[in-house]
Amino acid sequence: MRKLFMTAMMVAMSMGMNAQTVQRQVVEEGGTGPFKSEVVGDSSCPGFTVYRPQNLKEVVAKQGALPVIVYANGACFNNNVEMRLLLSEVASYGYVAAAIGPYDEEDVMAQWRGVLRSAYPETKGEVVMANGEKILPMTAEEKKAQQEQQAKQREEAAKNAKKNKKKQPETPPFRTYPKMLLEVLDWLTEQNAMQGSEYYHCLALDHVAAMGQSCGGAQVLGIAYDPRIKTCVMLNSGIGDMEMMGTTKEALKNLHTPMFYMIGGPGDIAYANAQKDYERIADNIPIVMLNSKDGHSGTYYEKYGGNYAKAVLKWLDWQLKGKVGQSALFLDDEYLKMKFPEWQGVRKNF
């Protein structure tokens, strides 16, 4: 499936096709920003989803070319539905975000329901989704049943592997890779220069952020060396001593831009790795790390992406739009305490 999507994309790029929106969706009335957003699928870039303001040309006429975000998904999935609320919210403030994964109209809340029940953050009193639905943690009986089912699945997988040990393992479906972030940036660059394209002269390609959640953060580190990237946003992510998607701690040596780590506190599976990254990142790289008590799932399931979306927007406005006033959340401990009293922050090299 991935090969089909990428082949189609590369053929489209080689032919120099103009962007052509063929699918469109509005999420949460288009966000809270001054420019209502939309989620689009494009026939010339079928392996990705674009989050952007509606009436793109009118928005650009008002505020100028829009900064760009390239985004990689948690678990390195080829599907970005779980981040739809946050990316739609960010786009409503005048950004164009291209996310790995083809356009998909799956129910965002249905996606999050299972995730939250199986990874309920113990540090939170309750979890309420954007639609008002309250999610309760699994009962002891449900956890036991889940563990038994998982054990049975592992046992069956081991038997099948033994039975078919001479067969070559199949390539996992929907596998993604770091360079996809640069490939979609290439596509946006081409579209920005192509007369007649929906994106013609609409993109500020000297203001690009790479952003990823969990495994997607490893993909961000894998391409962070590219000089077009001006800042990186690591959401519930850190490489630590792991190797993931071909990325190791050696990638930290290639960083050249300000870094923002948004982590869910000790209850976040990425917490320890993120701490190691923070200590290892060189003294010439500005870095901020904020820690909440939201665990590995952040607040992405909350209305408009919750507080994580607010923090991401402030960072992007500061780093890509030069809004120095937005830096207070990251540089002023008193301001952080006032806005998000349960969060903790550290910074270095500023």
Backbone torsions as a table, in degrees:
resi	resn	phi	psi	omega
1	MET	NA	-46.1	179.9
2	ARG	-60.0	-42.5	-178.6
3	LYS	-61.8	-37.2	179.3
4	LEU	-64.8	-44.9	-179.5
5	PHE	-63.5	-46.4	-176.4
6	MET	-70.4	-35.1	176.1
7	THR	-62.5	-45.6	178.7
8	ALA	-60.4	-40.6	-179.2
9	MET	-65.1	-46.8	-177.3
10	MET	-65.3	-36.7	176.6
11	VAL	-63.3	-44.5	179.9
12	ALA	-60.3	-42.5	-178.6
13	MET	-66.3	-40.7	-177.6
14	SER	-67.0	-27.3	179.1
15	MET	-85.0	-8.1	179.8
16	GLY	66.1	41.4	-178.4
17	MET	-71.4	139.0	171.4
18	ASN	-67.8	147.3	173.9
19	ALA	-59.1	139.5	179.5
20	GLN	-142.9	106.4	179.5
21	THR	-69.4	124.8	-179.9
22	VAL	-118.9	-12.0	178.7
23	GLN	-139.7	145.0	-175.5
24	ARG	-150.8	141.3	179.0
25	GLN	-146.9	142.9	174.3
26	VAL	-111.5	127.6	-177.5
27	VAL	-110.3	133.6	177.6
28	GLU	48.3	51.0	178.6
29	GLU	55.1	22.4	176.6
30	GLY	85.5	15.4	175.4
31	GLY	85.4	178.8	-176.3
32	THR	-98.2	-3.4	-176.2
33	GLY	-76.0	175.4	-178.2
34	PRO	-71.4	-15.8	-178.9
35	PHE	-122.3	106.9	-177.1
36	LYS	-59.4	137.0	-172.1
37	SER	-99.2	168.2	175.1
38	GLU	-146.3	158.7	177.1
39	VAL	-111.5	126.4	-174.2
40	VAL	-129.9	150.4	169.3
41	GLY	-110.5	139.1	-174.0
42	ASP	-121.3	131.7	-176.8
43	SER	-66.6	-23.1	-180.0
44	SER	-89.9	-2.4	179.4
45	CYS	-144.7	64.2	-168.8
46	PRO	-69.1	-15.2	-178.1
47	GLY	-88.9	5.9	-174.6
48	PHE	-138.6	162.2	174.9
49	THR	-120.0	138.2	-179.2
50	VAL	-112.3	131.3	174.7
51	TYR	-108.6	124.8	-172.9
52	ARG	-154.9	164.9	173.0
53	PRO	-67.6	148.2	169.7
54	GLN	-69.4	159.5	178.9
55	ASN	51.8	54.3	-172.1
56	LEU	-52.0	-47.0	-177.3
57	LYS	-62.4	-38.3	179.7
58	GLU	-66.6	-40.0	179.1
59	VAL	-63.5	-44.0	179.6
60	VAL	-63.0	-37.6	178.6
61	ALA	-63.1	-30.2	-178.5
62	LYS	-83.0	-42.2	-173.1
63	GLN	-121.8	0.5	-179.7
64	GLY	91.3	-179.7	-177.6
65	ALA	-58.1	145.5	-171.8
66	LEU	-96.7	136.3	173.6
67	PRO	-61.0	158.7	-172.9
68	VAL	-119.6	143.5	173.6
69	ILE	-124.4	132.8	169.5
70	VAL	-110.0	130.6	-168.4
71	TYR	-125.9	138.2	177.4
72	ALA	-118.3	141.6	-168.8
73	ASN	-85.7	156.2	169.1
74	GLY	-57.4	146.0	-176.5
75	ALA	61.9	9.8	-176.3
76	CYS	54.7	32.6	177.7
77	PHE	-64.3	158.3	172.6
78	ASN	-97.6	44.9	-177.3
79	ASN	-157.0	129.7	-174.7
80	ASN	-111.3	15.3	-175.9
81	VAL	-58.6	-37.4	-176.5
82	GLU	-63.9	-21.9	179.5
83	MET	-104.2	13.8	-174.1
84	ARG	-62.0	-38.8	-178.0
85	LEU	-66.6	-45.4	-179.6
86	LEU	-66.5	-46.1	-177.1
87	LEU	-67.3	-35.6	176.4
88	SER	-65.2	-40.9	178.5
89	GLU	-63.4	-46.6	179.7
90	VAL	-60.6	-43.3	-178.8
91	ALA	-61.1	-31.1	-177.7
92	SER	-69.9	-9.4	176.8
93	TYR	-102.4	15.2	173.8
94	GLY	93.7	48.8	175.6
95	TYR	-133.9	153.7	171.4
96	VAL	-114.7	118.2	-178.4
97	ALA	-115.2	126.1	176.2
98	ALA	-107.7	118.2	-174.2
99	ALA	-111.0	140.0	176.2
100	ILE	-60.1	137.3	178.3
101	GLY	114.7	134.9	-179.7
102	PRO	-66.9	157.3	177.7
103	TYR	-53.6	135.9	-176.0
104	ASP	-148.3	134.0	-179.5
105	GLU	-103.0	24.5	177.4
106	GLU	-61.2	153.0	-179.8
107	ASP	-68.5	120.0	-178.6
108	VAL	-60.0	-43.7	-176.7
109	MET	-67.1	-36.3	177.5
110	ALA	-63.7	-36.9	176.9
111	GLN	-61.6	-43.4	-174.1
112	TRP	-78.0	-27.3	-174.9
113	ARG	-55.3	-50.4	-179.2
114	GLY	-68.3	-38.9	-179.9
115	VAL	-60.1	-46.7	-174.6
116	LEU	-69.7	-37.6	-179.2
117	ARG	-67.8	-35.2	-177.2
118	SER	-84.9	-15.4	-179.7
119	ALA	-135.4	52.5	-176.2
120	TYR	-67.1	123.9	-178.7
121	PRO	-71.5	115.0	-177.3
122	GLU	-64.6	-19.8	-178.2
123	THR	-80.5	-7.6	-179.1
124	LYS	-104.3	138.7	179.5
125	GLY	-68.6	-40.4	178.0
126	GLU	-153.2	159.7	179.1
127	VAL	-122.8	119.5	179.8
128	VAL	-121.5	124.5	-178.5
129	MET	-81.1	171.5	-176.0
130	ALA	-59.6	-27.8	179.7
131	ASN	-86.5	6.1	178.8
132	GLY	89.5	-4.8	-178.9
133	GLU	-72.8	130.4	177.8
134	LYS	-92.0	129.5	-179.7
135	ILE	-102.9	126.5	179.0
136	LEU	-101.1	148.5	179.2
137	PRO	-67.4	160.7	177.1
138	MET	-63.0	142.5	174.0
139	THR	-74.5	167.2	178.7
140	ALA	-59.6	-38.8	179.5
141	GLU	-65.5	-41.3	179.7
142	GLU	-66.6	-40.7	177.8
143	LYS	-62.6	-41.8	179.4
144	LYS	-62.9	-43.8	179.0
145	ALA	-63.6	-39.2	178.6
146	GLN	-64.5	-44.2	179.9
147	GLN	-63.6	-39.7	178.3
148	GLU	-65.4	-40.6	178.6
149	GLN	-65.2	-42.0	179.1
150	GLN	-65.2	-39.3	177.9
151	ALA	-63.6	-40.7	178.8
152	LYS	-64.9	-40.7	178.5
153	GLN	-64.6	-40.4	177.9
154	ARG	-65.3	-39.1	179.2
155	GLU	-64.2	-44.4	178.8
156	GLU	-65.5	-38.8	178.7
157	ALA	-64.5	-39.2	178.5
158	ALA	-64.8	-41.0	178.6
159	LYS	-63.9	-43.8	-179.7
160	ASN	-65.6	-38.0	179.3
161	ALA	-65.0	-40.1	178.8
162	LYS	-66.5	-40.1	-179.0
163	LYS	-68.1	-35.4	-174.9
164	ASN	-112.0	32.6	-173.1
165	LYS	-64.4	-21.1	179.9
166	LYS	-83.2	-13.9	-179.2
167	LYS	-83.1	147.0	176.4
168	GLN	-72.8	135.5	178.5
169	PRO	-63.9	142.8	179.1
170	GLU	-74.8	149.0	175.8
171	THR	-69.9	127.9	-179.9
172	PRO	-56.5	139.6	179.7
173	PRO	-69.6	150.8	173.7
174	PHE	60.4	30.8	177.1
175	ARG	-72.8	137.9	178.7
176	THR	-118.0	171.9	-178.3
177	TYR	-148.8	155.8	-173.1
178	PRO	-55.2	-40.3	-174.0
179	LYS	-64.5	-12.6	176.2
180	MET	-59.9	-31.7	178.3
181	LEU	-64.3	-37.4	178.4
182	LEU	-77.5	-31.7	178.5
183	GLU	-64.9	-42.8	179.4
184	VAL	-72.8	-28.1	173.9
185	LEU	-67.0	-37.4	174.5
186	ASP	-61.0	-43.2	179.8
187	TRP	-62.6	-45.1	178.4
188	LEU	-62.9	-38.7	178.4
189	THR	-62.4	-43.3	178.6
190	GLU	-63.8	-44.5	-179.0
191	GLN	-65.7	-35.7	179.9
192	ASN	-64.2	-27.6	-177.6
193	ALA	-96.8	-6.3	-172.4
194	MET	-96.4	112.3	179.6
195	GLN	-60.9	133.5	-177.9
196	GLY	97.7	-14.5	178.4
197	SER	-74.9	151.6	175.9
198	GLU	-60.6	-24.4	-176.1
199	TYR	-103.0	9.0	-176.1
200	TYR	-56.5	117.7	179.2
201	HIS	56.2	31.5	179.8
202	CYS	-106.0	-12.7	-169.9
203	LEU	-112.4	135.8	175.7
204	ALA	-91.9	84.4	-172.8
205	LEU	-76.3	-0.2	170.1
206	ASP	-95.8	8.7	177.7
207	HIS	-134.2	80.9	-173.8
208	VAL	-122.1	132.6	174.5
209	ALA	-113.2	142.8	170.7
210	ALA	-106.9	127.9	-174.8
211	MET	-135.6	139.7	178.7
212	GLY	-151.9	149.9	179.0
213	GLN	-109.9	132.9	177.3
214	SER	55.4	-119.3	178.8
215	CYS	-57.3	-32.0	177.4
216	GLY	-61.2	-27.1	176.0
217	GLY	-66.0	-35.0	175.6
218	ALA	-63.2	-37.0	177.2
219	GLN	-66.7	-36.9	176.3
220	VAL	-61.7	-47.6	179.1
221	LEU	-61.0	-31.2	-178.8
222	GLY	-67.8	-21.9	-179.0
223	ILE	-120.1	6.7	-174.5
224	ALA	-65.9	-14.8	178.4
225	TYR	-67.6	-22.5	-173.4
226	ASP	-62.2	129.0	-175.5
227	PRO	-65.3	-16.3	179.6
228	ARG	-73.9	-21.3	-179.5
229	ILE	-78.6	125.0	-176.9
230	LYS	-104.5	-17.2	174.1
231	THR	-161.2	156.0	178.4
232	CYS	-124.3	140.3	178.1
233	VAL	-120.5	117.8	-177.6
234	MET	-107.5	111.1	-176.9
235	LEU	-103.6	118.2	-179.4
236	ASN	47.5	49.8	-171.7
237	SER	-148.2	153.6	174.5
238	GLY	-176.7	146.3	-176.6
239	ILE	-90.3	-32.8	178.9
240	GLY	52.1	-129.3	178.2
241	ASP	-101.6	13.2	-178.1
242	MET	-83.0	166.3	164.1
243	GLU	-121.0	122.9	-176.4
244	MET	-143.2	129.2	-179.6
245	MET	53.6	35.1	179.7
246	GLY	77.9	5.8	-177.6
247	THR	-106.1	138.9	175.9
248	THR	-131.6	-176.6	178.9
249	LYS	-61.9	-18.4	178.2
250	GLU	-62.0	-25.8	179.7
251	ALA	-64.2	-24.8	180.0
252	LEU	-63.3	-23.9	179.7
253	LYS	-73.1	-17.3	-177.3
254	ASN	-94.2	1.1	-178.0
255	LEU	-68.5	144.4	179.5
256	HIS	-141.7	8.0	-175.3
257	THR	-129.5	162.1	173.0
258	PRO	-58.9	141.5	-175.2
259	MET	-119.1	138.9	175.2
260	PHE	-125.7	119.7	175.1
261	TYR	-106.1	121.5	174.1
262	MET	-111.8	108.7	-170.8
263	ILE	-119.2	153.8	-175.9
264	GLY	-92.9	23.6	178.0
265	GLY	81.4	-175.3	-177.7
266	PRO	-57.4	-22.8	178.0
267	GLY	-78.5	-3.7	179.3
268	ASP	-88.1	127.2	-179.1
269	ILE	-60.3	-21.5	-179.8
270	ALA	-89.4	-1.5	-171.9
271	TYR	-57.3	-53.3	-175.9
272	ALA	-62.9	-41.9	179.4
273	ASN	-63.9	-40.2	-179.8
274	ALA	-64.0	-38.2	177.8
275	GLN	-62.5	-41.4	178.5
276	LYS	-63.7	-41.7	177.9
277	ASP	-59.4	-46.1	-177.6
278	TYR	-57.1	-43.6	-179.4
279	GLU	-69.7	-31.3	-173.4
280	ARG	-88.3	-22.6	-177.9
281	ILE	-63.6	135.2	-170.5
282	ALA	-61.5	158.8	-174.3
283	ASP	-71.7	-6.2	177.5
284	ASN	-100.1	4.1	-178.6
285	ILE	-108.9	113.6	176.5
286	PRO	-64.5	135.3	-178.9
287	ILE	-145.2	137.4	174.1
288	VAL	-124.3	137.1	172.9
289	MET	-126.1	124.4	172.8
290	LEU	-110.3	140.8	178.0
291	ASN	-124.3	127.3	175.8
292	SER	-106.6	-168.5	175.7
293	LYS	-114.3	28.7	-172.0
294	ASP	-95.3	-0.2	179.2
295	GLY	70.7	-166.6	-172.3
296	HIS	-72.0	-18.6	-177.9
297	SER	-90.9	0.5	176.7
298	GLY	54.1	-138.3	176.2
299	THR	-126.9	25.5	-173.0
300	TYR	-65.4	-20.8	-179.2
301	TYR	-89.6	-7.4	-179.8
302	GLU	-83.3	165.0	-177.1
303	LYS	-54.7	131.0	-179.1
304	TYR	55.6	26.3	177.9
305	GLY	81.1	3.5	174.7
306	GLY	62.6	-157.7	-175.7
307	ASN	-68.5	-25.2	177.3
308	TYR	-64.4	-38.9	177.9
309	ALA	-64.1	-38.4	178.9
310	LYS	-63.6	-42.8	179.8
311	ALA	-66.6	-43.8	179.0
312	VAL	-59.5	-44.7	-179.7
313	LEU	-61.4	-42.7	179.7
314	LYS	-62.7	-41.6	178.7
315	TRP	-64.0	-46.7	-178.3
316	LEU	-65.7	-40.8	177.9
317	ASP	-61.3	-38.1	178.3
318	TRP	-70.3	-50.6	-172.4
319	GLN	-78.6	-35.4	-174.4
320	LEU	-103.9	-23.3	-179.3
321	LYS	-112.6	-2.7	176.4
322	GLY	70.9	22.3	178.7
323	LYS	-83.1	90.5	-172.9
324	VAL	-61.9	-29.8	179.8
325	GLY	-60.9	-25.6	179.6
326	GLN	-75.2	-8.6	-178.0
327	SER	-74.6	-13.0	-174.8
328	ALA	-58.1	-37.8	-179.3
329	LEU	-59.3	-28.9	-172.8
330	PHE	-101.5	-20.0	-174.6
331	LEU	-115.9	-13.1	-174.6
332	ASP	-118.9	108.3	-176.6
333	ASP	-63.2	-35.6	-179.9
334	GLU	-67.1	-39.8	178.7
335	TYR	-65.5	-42.9	177.4
336	LEU	-59.0	-44.1	-179.0
337	LYS	-64.6	-35.7	-179.9
338	MET	-70.8	-44.0	-176.1
339	LYS	-78.6	-42.1	-177.0
340	PHE	-135.4	78.9	-171.8
341	PRO	-60.2	-23.0	-179.3
342	GLU	-89.4	-7.2	-178.8
343	TRP	-87.0	154.5	173.6
344	GLN	-125.6	146.3	-178.4
345	GLY	-137.0	147.7	173.4
346	VAL	-134.8	157.2	179.9
347	ARG	-152.4	159.0	172.0
348	LYS	-156.0	158.3	175.4
349	ASN	72.5	22.9	174.2
350	PHE	-99.7	NA	NA
